[in-house]
């Protein structure tokens, strides 16, 4: 596969996008864990969500 004279730019662009998407995936997973821990802590203290209905 010949990418021509712009091969360095093309490869760098794909690498940059790959790193950005990977970073977003990692950030989303870490944030989901943080929120889940915070919700579990609140529920353990007896604070319920309004959408859960009456206790």
PDBQT receptor file of N, H, CA, C and O in Angstrom, charges set to zero:
ATOM      1  N   UNK A   1       0.855  -1.168   0.000  1.00  0.00    +0.000 N 
ATOM      2  CA  UNK A   1       0.000   0.000   0.000  1.00  0.00    +0.000 C 
ATOM      3  C   UNK A   1       0.904   1.235   0.000  1.00  0.00    +0.000 C 
ATOM      4  O   UNK A   1       1.730   1.418   0.895  1.00  0.00    +0.000 OA
ATOM      5  N   UNK A   2       0.735   2.058  -0.998  1.00  0.00    +0.000 N 
ATOM      6  H   UNK A   2       0.064   1.910  -1.724  1.00  0.00    +0.000 HD
ATOM      7  CA  UNK A   2       1.531   3.269  -1.135  1.00  0.00    +0.000 C 
ATOM      8  C   UNK A   2       0.683   4.467  -0.746  1.00  0.00    +0.000 C 
ATOM      9  O   UNK A   2      -0.333   4.750  -1.382  1.00  0.00    +0.000 OA
ATOM     10  N   UNK A   3       1.099   5.168   0.296  1.00  0.00    +0.000 N 
ATOM     11  H   UNK A   3       1.923   4.939   0.812  1.00  0.00    +0.000 HD
ATOM     12  CA  UNK A   3       0.351   6.329   0.763  1.00  0.00    +0.000 C 
ATOM     13  C   UNK A   3       0.848   7.617   0.132  1.00  0.00    +0.000 C 
ATOM     14  O   UNK A   3       0.292   8.687   0.379  1.00  0.00    +0.000 OA
ATOM     15  N   UNK A   4       1.866   7.523  -0.661  1.00  0.00    +0.000 N 
ATOM     16  H   UNK A   4       2.318   6.653  -0.862  1.00  0.00    +0.000 HD
ATOM     17  CA  UNK A   4       2.370   8.691  -1.368  1.00  0.00    +0.000 C 
ATOM     18  C   UNK A   4       3.220   9.583  -0.486  1.00  0.00    +0.000 C 
ATOM     19  O   UNK A   4       3.706   9.165   0.565  1.00  0.00    +0.000 OA
ATOM     20  N   UNK A   5       3.393  10.822  -0.932  1.00  0.00    +0.000 N 
ATOM     21  H   UNK A   5       2.999  11.162  -1.786  1.00  0.00    +0.000 HD
ATOM     22  CA  UNK A   5       4.279  11.734  -0.209  1.00  0.00    +0.000 C 
ATOM     23  C   UNK A   5       3.710  12.214   1.131  1.00  0.00    +0.000 C 
ATOM     24  O   UNK A   5       4.430  12.816   1.927  1.00  0.00    +0.000 OA
ATOM     25  N   UNK A   6       2.454  11.958   1.377  1.00  0.00    +0.000 N 
ATOM     26  H   UNK A   6       1.869  11.469   0.730  1.00  0.00    +0.000 HD
ATOM     27  CA  UNK A   6       1.814  12.421   2.609  1.00  0.00    +0.000 C 
ATOM     28  C   UNK A   6       1.643  11.298   3.632  1.00  0.00    +0.000 C 
ATOM     29  O   UNK A   6       0.803  11.395   4.528  1.00  0.00    +0.000 OA
ATOM     30  N   UNK A   7       2.422  10.252   3.504  1.00  0.00    +0.000 N 
ATOM     31  H   UNK A   7       3.104  10.173   2.776  1.00  0.00    +0.000 HD
ATOM     32  CA  UNK A   7       2.291   9.085   4.367  1.00  0.00    +0.000 C 
ATOM     33  C   UNK A   7       2.479   9.434   5.845  1.00  0.00    +0.000 C 
ATOM     34  O   UNK A   7       1.754   8.923   6.698  1.00  0.00    +0.000 OA
ATOM     35  N   UNK A   8       3.438  10.293   6.147  1.00  0.00    +0.000 N 
ATOM     36  H   UNK A   8       4.027  10.709   5.453  1.00  0.00    +0.000 HD
ATOM     37  CA  UNK A   8       3.700  10.651   7.537  1.00  0.00    +0.000 C 
ATOM     38  C   UNK A   8       2.479  11.348   8.133  1.00  0.00    +0.000 C 
ATOM     39  O   UNK A   8       2.084  11.044   9.259  1.00  0.00    +0.000 OA
ATOM     40  N   UNK A   9       1.882  12.270   7.397  1.00  0.00    +0.000 N 
ATOM     41  H   UNK A   9       2.203  12.517   6.482  1.00  0.00    +0.000 HD
ATOM     42  CA  UNK A   9       0.695  12.971   7.883  1.00  0.00    +0.000 C 
ATOM     43  C   UNK A   9      -0.476  12.014   8.068  1.00  0.00    +0.000 C 
ATOM     44  O   UNK A   9      -1.194  12.098   9.064  1.00  0.00    +0.000 OA
ATOM     45  N   UNK A  10      -0.671  11.118   7.132  1.00  0.00    +0.000 N 
ATOM     46  H   UNK A  10      -0.088  11.050   6.322  1.00  0.00    +0.000 HD
ATOM     47  CA  UNK A  10      -1.790  10.173   7.206  1.00  0.00    +0.000 C 
ATOM     48  C   UNK A  10      -1.630   9.261   8.419  1.00  0.00    +0.000 C 
ATOM     49  O   UNK A  10      -2.584   9.065   9.172  1.00  0.00    +0.000 OA
ATOM     50  N   UNK A  11      -0.455   8.710   8.613  1.00  0.00    +0.000 N 
ATOM     51  H   UNK A  11       0.320   8.870   8.002  1.00  0.00    +0.000 HD
ATOM     52  CA  UNK A  11      -0.210   7.821   9.749  1.00  0.00    +0.000 C 
ATOM     53  C   UNK A  11      -0.342   8.588  11.061  1.00  0.00    +0.000 C 
ATOM     54  O   UNK A  11      -0.915   8.070  12.019  1.00  0.00    +0.000 OA
ATOM     55  N   UNK A  12       0.179   9.812  11.120  1.00  0.00    +0.000 N 
ATOM     56  H   UNK A  12       0.645  10.233  10.342  1.00  0.00    +0.000 HD
ATOM     57  CA  UNK A  12       0.076  10.619  12.333  1.00  0.00    +0.000 C 
ATOM     58  C   UNK A  12      -1.385  10.946  12.641  1.00  0.00    +0.000 C 
ATOM     59  O   UNK A  12      -1.783  10.940  13.806  1.00  0.00    +0.000 OA
ATOM     60  N   UNK A  13      -2.177  11.228  11.630  1.00  0.00    +0.000 N 
ATOM     61  H   UNK A  13      -1.854  11.233  10.684  1.00  0.00    +0.000 HD
ATOM     62  CA  UNK A  13      -3.592  11.542  11.838  1.00  0.00    +0.000 C 
ATOM     63  C   UNK A  13      -4.331  10.329  12.400  1.00  0.00    +0.000 C 
ATOM     64  O   UNK A  13      -5.108  10.456  13.347  1.00  0.00    +0.000 OA
ATOM     65  N   UNK A  14      -4.091   9.169  11.824  1.00  0.00    +0.000 N 
ATOM     66  H   UNK A  14      -3.460   9.066  11.056  1.00  0.00    +0.000 HD
ATOM     67  CA  UNK A  14      -4.738   7.953  12.334  1.00  0.00    +0.000 C 
ATOM     68  C   UNK A  14      -4.278   7.653  13.763  1.00  0.00    +0.000 C 
ATOM     69  O   UNK A  14      -5.087   7.254  14.601  1.00  0.00    +0.000 OA
ATOM     70  N   UNK A  15      -2.997   7.839  14.043  1.00  0.00    +0.000 N 
ATOM     71  H   UNK A  15      -2.340   8.162  13.362  1.00  0.00    +0.000 HD
ATOM     72  CA  UNK A  15      -2.486   7.587  15.395  1.00  0.00    +0.000 C 
ATOM     73  C   UNK A  15      -3.104   8.566  16.393  1.00  0.00    +0.000 C 
ATOM     74  O   UNK A  15      -3.466   8.179  17.504  1.00  0.00    +0.000 OA
ATOM     75  N   UNK A  16      -3.223   9.822  15.999  1.00  0.00    +0.000 N 
ATOM     76  H   UNK A  16      -2.930  10.137  15.097  1.00  0.00    +0.000 HD
ATOM     77  CA  UNK A  16      -3.823  10.821  16.883  1.00  0.00    +0.000 C 
ATOM     78  C   UNK A  16      -5.268  10.520  17.197  1.00  0.00    +0.000 C 
ATOM     79  O   UNK A  16      -5.697  10.628  18.345  1.00  0.00    +0.000 OA
ATOM     80  N   UNK A  17      -6.019  10.143  16.185  1.00  0.00    +0.000 N 
ATOM     81  H   UNK A  17      -5.671  10.054  15.251  1.00  0.00    +0.000 HD
ATOM     82  CA  UNK A  17      -7.430   9.812  16.396  1.00  0.00    +0.000 C 
ATOM     83  C   UNK A  17      -7.556   8.566  17.265  1.00  0.00    +0.000 C 
ATOM     84  O   UNK A  17      -8.424   8.504  18.135  1.00  0.00    +0.000 OA
ATOM     85  N   UNK A  18      -6.709   7.584  17.039  1.00  0.00    +0.000 N 
ATOM     86  H   UNK A  18      -6.004   7.633  16.332  1.00  0.00    +0.000 HD
ATOM     87  CA  UNK A  18      -6.738   6.364  17.845  1.00  0.00    +0.000 C 
ATOM     88  C   UNK A  18      -6.441   6.674  19.315  1.00  0.00    +0.000 C 
ATOM     89  O   UNK A  18      -7.108   6.153  20.209  1.00  0.00    +0.000 OA
ATOM     90  N   UNK A  19      -5.448   7.516  19.560  1.00  0.00    +0.000 N 
ATOM     91  H   UNK A  19      -4.906   7.940  18.834  1.00  0.00    +0.000 HD
ATOM     92  CA  UNK A  19      -5.126   7.891  20.948  1.00  0.00    +0.000 C 
ATOM     93  C   UNK A  19      -6.262   8.683  21.587  1.00  0.00    +0.000 C 
ATOM     94  O   UNK A  19      -6.570   8.482  22.761  1.00  0.00    +0.000 OA
ATOM     95  N   UNK A  20      -6.886   9.579  20.830  1.00  0.00    +0.000 N 
ATOM     96  H   UNK A  20      -6.636   9.743  19.876  1.00  0.00    +0.000 HD
ATOM     97  CA  UNK A  20      -7.989  10.375  21.372  1.00  0.00    +0.000 C 
ATOM     98  C   UNK A  20      -9.178   9.498  21.726  1.00  0.00    +0.000 C 
ATOM     99  O   UNK A  20      -9.779   9.677  22.785  1.00  0.00    +0.000 OA
ATOM    100  N   UNK A  21      -9.525   8.560  20.869  1.00  0.00    +0.000 N 
ATOM    101  H   UNK A  21      -9.036   8.414  20.009  1.00  0.00    +0.000 HD
ATOM    102  CA  UNK A  21     -10.652   7.669  21.145  1.00  0.00    +0.000 C 
ATOM    103  C   UNK A  21     -10.340   6.769  22.337  1.00  0.00    +0.000 C 
ATOM    104  O   UNK A  21     -11.204   6.536  23.182  1.00  0.00    +0.000 OA
ATOM    105  N   UNK A  22      -9.122   6.268  22.408  1.00  0.00    +0.000 N 
ATOM    106  H   UNK A  22      -8.419   6.457  21.722  1.00  0.00    +0.000 HD
ATOM    107  CA  UNK A  22      -8.734   5.432  23.557  1.00  0.00    +0.000 C 
ATOM    108  C   UNK A  22      -8.800   6.232  24.852  1.00  0.00    +0.000 C 
ATOM    109  O   UNK A  22      -9.263   5.723  25.873  1.00  0.00    +0.000 OA
ATOM    110  N   UNK A  23      -8.340   7.479  24.816  1.00  0.00    +0.000 N 
ATOM    111  H   UNK A  23      -7.964   7.892  23.987  1.00  0.00    +0.000 HD
ATOM    112  CA  UNK A  23      -8.391   8.323  26.014  1.00  0.00    +0.000 C 
ATOM    113  C   UNK A  23      -9.834   8.578  26.442  1.00  0.00    +0.000 C 
ATOM    114  O   UNK A  23     -10.131   8.573  27.637  1.00  0.00    +0.000 OA
ATOM    115  N   UNK A  24     -10.725   8.800  25.493  1.00  0.00    +0.000 N 
ATOM    116  H   UNK A  24     -10.484   8.805  24.523  1.00  0.00    +0.000 HD
ATOM    117  CA  UNK A  24     -12.137   9.011  25.824  1.00  0.00    +0.000 C 
ATOM    118  C   UNK A  24     -12.766   7.763  26.432  1.00  0.00    +0.000 C 
ATOM    119  O   UNK A  24     -13.577   7.862  27.353  1.00  0.00    +0.000 OA
ATOM    120  N   UNK A  25     -12.400   6.599  25.926  1.00  0.00    +0.000 N 
ATOM    121  H   UNK A  25     -11.742   6.519  25.178  1.00  0.00    +0.000 HD
ATOM    122  CA  UNK A  25     -12.933   5.349  26.468  1.00  0.00    +0.000 C 
ATOM    123  C   UNK A  25     -12.456   5.156  27.908  1.00  0.00    +0.000 C 
ATOM    124  O   UNK A  25     -13.248   4.811  28.785  1.00  0.00    +0.000 OA
ATOM    125  N   UNK A  26     -11.161   5.380  28.152  1.00  0.00    +0.000 N 
ATOM    126  H   UNK A  26     -10.518   5.660  27.439  1.00  0.00    +0.000 HD
ATOM    127  CA  UNK A  26     -10.613   5.230  29.501  1.00  0.00    +0.000 C 
ATOM    128  C   UNK A  26     -11.256   6.235  30.449  1.00  0.00    +0.000 C 
ATOM    129  O   UNK A  26     -11.641   5.881  31.564  1.00  0.00    +0.000 OA
ATOM    130  N   UNK A  27     -11.374   7.482  30.014  1.00  0.00    +0.000 N 
ATOM    131  H   UNK A  27     -11.062   7.770  29.109  1.00  0.00    +0.000 HD
ATOM    132  CA  UNK A  27     -11.964   8.532  30.846  1.00  0.00    +0.000 C 
ATOM    133  C   UNK A  27     -13.415   8.201  31.191  1.00  0.00    +0.000 C 
ATOM    134  O   UNK A  27     -13.838   8.396  32.330  1.00  0.00    +0.000 OA
ATOM    135  N   UNK A  28     -14.179   7.701  30.219  1.00  0.00    +0.000 N 
ATOM    136  H   UNK A  28     -13.835   7.543  29.294  1.00  0.00    +0.000 HD
ATOM    137  CA  UNK A  28     -15.577   7.350  30.457  1.00  0.00    +0.000 C 
ATOM    138  C   UNK A  28     -15.696   6.214  31.464  1.00  0.00    +0.000 C 
ATOM    139  O   UNK A  28     -16.546   6.260  32.353  1.00  0.00    +0.000 OA
ATOM    140  N   UNK A  29     -14.858   5.203  31.333  1.00  0.00    +0.000 N 
ATOM    141  H   UNK A  29     -14.168   5.166  30.610  1.00  0.00    +0.000 HD
ATOM    142  CA  UNK A  29     -14.906   4.077  32.270  1.00  0.00    +0.000 C 
ATOM    143  C   UNK A  29     -14.523   4.499  33.684  1.00  0.00    +0.000 C 
ATOM    144  O   UNK A  29     -15.157   4.081  34.652  1.00  0.00    +0.000 OA
ATOM    145  N   UNK A  30     -13.487   5.329  33.803  1.00  0.00    +0.000 N 
ATOM    146  H   UNK A  30     -12.972   5.669  33.015  1.00  0.00    +0.000 HD
ATOM    147  CA  UNK A  30     -13.084   5.797  35.128  1.00  0.00    +0.000 C 
ATOM    148  C   UNK A  30     -14.174   6.667  35.754  1.00  0.00    +0.000 C 
ATOM    149  O   UNK A  30     -14.439   6.562  36.951  1.00  0.00    +0.000 OA
ATOM    150  N   UNK A  31     -14.795   7.509  34.965  1.00  0.00    +0.000 N 
ATOM    151  H   UNK A  31     -14.580   7.594  33.992  1.00  0.00    +0.000 HD
ATOM    152  CA  UNK A  31     -15.862   8.361  35.482  1.00  0.00    +0.000 C 
ATOM    153  C   UNK A  31     -17.076   7.528  35.889  1.00  0.00    +0.000 C 
ATOM    154  O   UNK A  31     -17.725   7.832  36.890  1.00  0.00    +0.000 OA
ATOM    155  N   UNK A  32     -17.386   6.489  35.129  1.00  0.00    +0.000 N 
ATOM    156  H   UNK A  32     -16.858   6.243  34.316  1.00  0.00    +0.000 HD
ATOM    157  CA  UNK A  32     -18.508   5.627  35.486  1.00  0.00    +0.000 C 
ATOM    158  C   UNK A  32     -18.249   4.921  36.818  1.00  0.00    +0.000 C 
ATOM    159  O   UNK A  32     -19.157   4.783  37.638  1.00  0.00    +0.000 OA
ATOM    160  N   UNK A  33     -17.020   4.479  37.030  1.00  0.00    +0.000 N 
ATOM    161  H   UNK A  33     -16.283   4.590  36.364  1.00  0.00    +0.000 HD
ATOM    162  CA  UNK A  33     -16.681   3.850  38.315  1.00  0.00    +0.000 C 
ATOM    163  C   UNK A  33     -16.820   4.847  39.457  1.00  0.00    +0.000 C 
ATOM    164  O   UNK A  33     -17.340   4.507  40.520  1.00  0.00    +0.000 OA
ATOM    165  N   UNK A  34     -16.356   6.081  39.241  1.00  0.00    +0.000 N 
ATOM    166  H   UNK A  34     -15.934   6.356  38.377  1.00  0.00    +0.000 HD
ATOM    167  CA  UNK A  34     -16.428   7.110  40.274  1.00  0.00    +0.000 C 
ATOM    168  C   UNK A  34     -17.875   7.414  40.637  1.00  0.00    +0.000 C 
ATOM    169  O   UNK A  34     -18.210   7.537  41.815  1.00  0.00    +0.000 OA
ATOM    170  N   UNK A  35     -18.725   7.535  39.637  1.00  0.00    +0.000 N 
ATOM    171  H   UNK A  35     -18.453   7.435  38.680  1.00  0.00    +0.000 HD
ATOM    172  CA  UNK A  35     -20.130   7.836  39.881  1.00  0.00    +0.000 C 
ATOM    173  C   UNK A  35     -20.817   6.656  40.572  1.00  0.00    +0.000 C 
ATOM    174  O   UNK A  35     -21.636   6.857  41.469  1.00  0.00    +0.000 OA
ATOM    175  N   UNK A  36     -20.491   5.433  40.162  1.00  0.00    +0.000 N 
ATOM    176  H   UNK A  36     -19.826   5.270  39.434  1.00  0.00    +0.000 HD
ATOM    177  CA  UNK A  36     -21.092   4.258  40.792  1.00  0.00    +0.000 C 
ATOM    178  C   UNK A  36     -20.699   4.178  42.269  1.00  0.00    +0.000 C 
ATOM    179  O   UNK A  36     -21.532   3.848  43.113  1.00  0.00    +0.000 OA
ATOM    180  N   UNK A  37     -19.440   4.477  42.584  1.00  0.00    +0.000 N 
ATOM    181  H   UNK A  37     -18.763   4.745  41.898  1.00  0.00    +0.000 HD
ATOM    182  CA  UNK A  37     -19.006   4.470  43.982  1.00  0.00    +0.000 C 
ATOM    183  C   UNK A  37     -19.722   5.555  44.777  1.00  0.00    +0.000 C 
ATOM    184  O   UNK A  37     -20.128   5.332  45.918  1.00  0.00    +0.000 OA
ATOM    185  N   UNK A  38     -19.874   6.721  44.173  1.00  0.00    +0.000 N 
ATOM    186  H   UNK A  38     -19.545   6.902  43.247  1.00  0.00    +0.000 HD
ATOM    187  CA  UNK A  38     -20.557   7.817  44.859  1.00  0.00    +0.000 C 
ATOM    188  C   UNK A  38     -22.023   7.459  45.120  1.00  0.00    +0.000 C 
ATOM    189  O   UNK A  38     -22.541   7.740  46.201  1.00  0.00    +0.000 OA
ATOM    190  N   UNK A  39     -22.693   6.847  44.146  1.00  0.00    +0.000 N 
ATOM    191  H   UNK A  39     -22.272   6.619  43.268  1.00  0.00    +0.000 HD
ATOM    192  CA  UNK A  39     -24.083   6.421  44.329  1.00  0.00    +0.000 C 
ATOM    193  C   UNK A  39     -24.198   5.342  45.398  1.00  0.00    +0.000 C 
ATOM    194  O   UNK A  39     -25.119   5.367  46.214  1.00  0.00    +0.000 OA
ATOM    195  N   UNK A  40     -23.265   4.397  45.393  1.00  0.00    +0.000 N 
ATOM    196  H   UNK A  40     -22.517   4.377  44.730  1.00  0.00    +0.000 HD
ATOM    197  CA  UNK A  40     -23.299   3.338  46.397  1.00  0.00    +0.000 C 
ATOM    198  C   UNK A  40     -23.090   3.927  47.790  1.00  0.00    +0.000 C 
ATOM    199  O   UNK A  40     -23.734   3.497  48.747  1.00  0.00    +0.000 OA
ATOM    200  N   UNK A  41     -22.204   4.896  47.907  1.00  0.00    +0.000 N 
ATOM    201  H   UNK A  41     -21.681   5.245  47.130  1.00  0.00    +0.000 HD
ATOM    202  CA  UNK A  41     -21.973   5.545  49.196  1.00  0.00    +0.000 C 
ATOM    203  C   UNK A  41     -23.225   6.279  49.669  1.00  0.00    +0.000 C 
ATOM    204  O   UNK A  41     -23.585   6.199  50.843  1.00  0.00    +0.000 OA
ATOM    205  N   UNK A  42     -23.882   6.984  48.771  1.00  0.00    +0.000 N 
ATOM    206  H   UNK A  42     -23.589   7.049  47.817  1.00  0.00    +0.000 HD
ATOM    207  CA  UNK A  42     -25.097   7.712  49.143  1.00  0.00    +0.000 C 
ATOM    208  C   UNK A  42     -26.210   6.746  49.557  1.00  0.00    +0.000 C 
ATOM    209  O   UNK A  42     -26.915   6.990  50.536  1.00  0.00    +0.000 OA
ATOM    210  N   UNK A  43     -26.363   5.659  48.817  1.00  0.00    +0.000 N 
ATOM    211  H   UNK A  43     -25.790   5.461  48.022  1.00  0.00    +0.000 HD
ATOM    212  CA  UNK A  43     -27.400   4.689  49.164  1.00  0.00    +0.000 C 
ATOM    213  C   UNK A  43     -27.085   3.989  50.478  1.00  0.00    +0.000 C 
ATOM    214  O   UNK A  43     -28.000   3.662  51.234  1.00  0.00    +0.000 OA
ATOM    215  N   UNK A  44     -25.805   3.754  50.763  1.00  0.00    +0.000 N 
ATOM    216  H   UNK A  44     -25.062   4.020  50.149  1.00  0.00    +0.000 HD
ATOM    217  CA  UNK A  44     -25.423   3.139  52.033  1.00  0.00    +0.000 C 
ATOM    218  C   UNK A  44     -25.737   4.061  53.205  1.00  0.00    +0.000 C 
ATOM    219  O   UNK A  44     -26.018   3.591  54.308  1.00  0.00    +0.000 OA
ATOM    220  N   UNK A  45     -25.692   5.375  52.972  1.00  0.00    +0.000 N 
ATOM    221  H   UNK A  45     -25.464   5.757  52.077  1.00  0.00    +0.000 HD
ATOM    222  CA  UNK A  45     -26.023   6.334  54.017  1.00  0.00    +0.000 C 
ATOM    223  C   UNK A  45     -27.526   6.581  54.116  1.00  0.00    +0.000 C 
ATOM    224  O   UNK A  45     -27.971   7.360  54.959  1.00  0.00    +0.000 OA
ATOM    225  N   UNK A  46     -28.305   5.928  53.268  1.00  0.00    +0.000 N 
ATOM    226  H   UNK A  46     -27.943   5.295  52.584  1.00  0.00    +0.000 HD
ATOM    227  CA  UNK A  46     -29.754   6.045  53.342  1.00  0.00    +0.000 C 
ATOM    228  C   UNK A  46     -30.354   7.090  52.423  1.00  0.00    +0.000 C 
ATOM    229  O   UNK A  46     -31.560   7.334  52.468  1.00  0.00    +0.000 OA
ATOM    230  N   UNK A  47     -29.547   7.700  51.606  1.00  0.00    +0.000 N 
ATOM    231  H   UNK A  47     -28.568   7.503  51.570  1.00  0.00    +0.000 HD
ATOM    232  CA  UNK A  47     -30.048   8.701  50.665  1.00  0.00    +0.000 C 
ATOM    233  C   UNK A  47     -30.453   7.970  49.387  1.00  0.00    +0.000 C 
ATOM    234  O   UNK A  47     -29.626   7.317  48.750  1.00  0.00    +0.000 OA
ATOM    235  N   UNK A  48     -31.716   8.081  49.019  1.00  0.00    +0.000 N 
ATOM    236  H   UNK A  48     -32.388   8.612  49.537  1.00  0.00    +0.000 HD
ATOM    237  CA  UNK A  48     -32.240   7.366  47.852  1.00  0.00    +0.000 C 
ATOM    238  C   UNK A  48     -32.507   8.340  46.704  1.00  0.00    +0.000 C 
ATOM    239  O   UNK A  48     -32.653   9.546  46.907  1.00  0.00    +0.000 OA
ATOM    240  N   UNK A  49     -32.565   7.790  45.516  1.00  0.00    +0.000 N 
ATOM    241  H   UNK A  49     -32.446   6.811  45.352  1.00  0.00    +0.000 HD
ATOM    242  CA  UNK A  49     -32.908   8.584  44.341  1.00  0.00    +0.000 C 
ATOM    243  C   UNK A  49     -34.403   8.838  44.314  1.00  0.00    +0.000 C 
ATOM    244  O   UNK A  49     -35.191   7.989  44.731  1.00  0.00    +0.000 OA
ATOM    245  N   UNK A  50     -34.790   9.992  43.828  1.00  0.00    +0.000 N 
ATOM    246  H   UNK A  50     -34.150  10.682  43.489  1.00  0.00    +0.000 HD
ATOM    247  CA  UNK A  50     -36.211  10.311  43.735  1.00  0.00    +0.000 C 
ATOM    248  C   UNK A  50     -36.911   9.367  42.780  1.00  0.00    +0.000 C 
ATOM    249  O   UNK A  50     -38.088   9.062  42.973  1.00  0.00    +0.000 OA
ATOM    250  N   UNK A  51     -36.218   8.895  41.757  1.00  0.00    +0.000 N 
ATOM    251  H   UNK A  51     -35.262   9.143  41.601  1.00  0.00    +0.000 HD
ATOM    252  CA  UNK A  51     -36.833   7.996  40.787  1.00  0.00    +0.000 C 
ATOM    253  C   UNK A  51     -37.059   6.596  41.340  1.00  0.00    +0.000 C 
ATOM    254  O   UNK A  51     -37.765   5.799  40.724  1.00  0.00    +0.000 OA
ATOM    255  N   UNK A  52     -36.468   6.281  42.499  1.00  0.00    +0.000 N 
ATOM    256  H   UNK A  52     -35.894   6.928  43.000  1.00  0.00    +0.000 HD
ATOM    257  CA  UNK A  52     -36.616   4.951  43.095  1.00  0.00    +0.000 C 
ATOM    258  C   UNK A  52     -37.989   4.755  43.721  1.00  0.00    +0.000 C 
ATOM    259  O   UNK A  52     -38.372   3.624  44.020  1.00  0.00    +0.000 OA
ATOM    260  N   UNK A  53     -38.733   5.832  43.925  1.00  0.00    +0.000 N 
ATOM    261  H   UNK A  53     -38.422   6.751  43.682  1.00  0.00    +0.000 HD
ATOM    262  CA  UNK A  53     -40.055   5.723  44.525  1.00  0.00    +0.000 C 
ATOM    263  C   UNK A  53     -39.982   5.759  46.030  1.00  0.00    +0.000 C 
ATOM    264  O   UNK A  53     -38.900   5.895  46.602  1.00  0.00    +0.000 OA
ATOM    265  N   UNK A  54     -41.135   5.637  46.681  1.00  0.00    +0.000 N 
ATOM    266  H   UNK A  54     -42.014   5.526  46.216  1.00  0.00    +0.000 HD
ATOM    267  CA  UNK A  54     -41.144   5.693  48.155  1.00  0.00    +0.000 C 
ATOM    268  C   UNK A  54     -40.427   4.497  48.779  1.00  0.00    +0.000 C 
ATOM    269  O   UNK A  54     -40.496   3.374  48.280  1.00  0.00    +0.000 OA
ATOM    270  N   UNK A  55     -39.752   4.771  49.864  1.00  0.00    +0.000 N 
ATOM    271  H   UNK A  55     -39.696   5.683  50.270  1.00  0.00    +0.000 HD
ATOM    272  CA  UNK A  55     -38.982   3.710  50.545  1.00  0.00    +0.000 C 
ATOM    273  C   UNK A  55     -39.876   2.820  51.376  1.00  0.00    +0.000 C 
ATOM    274  O   UNK A  55     -39.395   1.882  52.011  1.00  0.00    +0.000 OA
TER     275      UNK A  55
